[in-house]
């Protein structure tokens, strides 16, 4: 019968873990392009990754019959203990090793008084998701879905203007409409989103207010839009949108997104990935997106979570 062991990596095991990490991550185009640069590869392998694995993260090795079968990396920040990366190589008992890993990471999080445990698998295949489910994790309804395809030739609605936002307005408007979307959704993981993700630093991309002009010429902000060109090194423009739920799935919404992407493409087909923040929003616009041949799929690296401790009771 196979013998399994999952434990914190020893210093002598960091290099084999790093080699396995580089090999596995090189299957993804953005990482492979990073490693194509000789000086970046040397920097990454000789300094950045070893230092990260030794001092910044909790690095685990997974052993089967004494052989290195995989690794995992867990990070600590804020209210959450984060299982950020894990790999079990082919030929080893992935399900058994992951089940042990999840128990080890959860116990470490509890020992260090963390309230939440979250994980971000690189590949959300059925076997991996089933193992998380058996361990008591839940899929977080937060930027879970994307609509991908190619857009061209869509006219933006005449009543909509996209107003550029400065950094302060960017943060305020993003939070306003994201909270509005969350309030309109049945989201059991809401406290995790509020505690972790609403506090995160904004990514360094442009953002616009979706400004609607009424019949009398008055204007009102109805949403937030942020284009992220080539964010994943795949030539695709990611478009993040949060919107007043009254407009979900409307022609105004789809024409706003399609018109913006068509203008970016300047008459050429524009590869796009449209990201929405909640399952409820994705459900409402799926039919309209299909009309533009945009296909709904689970986005890269979904978030799974467990709540490890009850909220602190109010002070008497």
C-alpha positions, 0 to 999 in steps of 0.5 A: 500500500502506498505511503503518503507524507505531506510536510513543510519543505526542508531547505535542501528540498527547495531547489527540487520544488523550484524545478518542479514549479518552473516545469509545471508553470511553463505549460502556461503561455504567459509564464513560458514567455517570461522564461524565454528571456535569459536574464529573467529566467536567471533572476527568477530561478536563482533569486526570486523563487528560492527566496519566495519559497524559503522566506515568504511562503509556507512551502510543502512537499508531497511524498509518495513512497519517499519520492517527491510527488508534488509541492504546494505553496501557502501564503498568509495575508490579512484575514485569509490563509491562501493555498496559492499553488499546488501540483501533483505530478503524473503517476502519483496518487493525486486525490489522496495527496491533495486530501492530506494537503488540504487537512494540513493547510487547514490545521496550520491556518487554524493554529495561526488563528486565521478566519478564512482559508482560500485556494486558487487552483490553476486548473479547475478540472472535475477531479480537483473540484471534487477533492475540494468539495470533499474537503468542505470547500465552497466555490466563491461567486466572485468573478467566476464567469467570463464570456469569450470570443471576437467582437467587431462592427457593434455601434455603441448606444448614443445615450451612453458616454464613457467618462475616464476616471482618476485613481480616487474615482476609480476606487470609489465607483468600482466599489459602489457598483461592485457592492450593488451587484453583490447586494442583488445576488444570493451570495453565501460567500459574501463575508469572504468577499467583503473581508478580502477582495473589496480591500484589495489594491486596484490593478493598474488599468484605465477605468471609465464610468458608464454615464447614461444621458436621460431625455432631459439631458441629465446624466447619471452613472450606471456602471463601471468599465475597465479594459485590460489589454493583453492582461494574460499575455494571450493577445486578448483584451479583458473587459471588466464591467459592473453595472446597476442590476436594472440594466443587466442583459439589456441591449444598452449593456451589450451595445456598450461593451460591444461598441467599446470593443469594436472601437478598440479593434478599429474595424478589425475583429477584436478578441475579448474576454468579458468578466462579470462579478457575480453568477446572477449577472452572468445568468442574466446576460448569457443569452445576449452574449450568445447573440454576439457569439461570446461563449460563457466559461468558468474563468481561470483560477476560480476561488474556493473558500472555507470559513474556519472560525465564527465572526467575533461577537459584538462587544457588550 
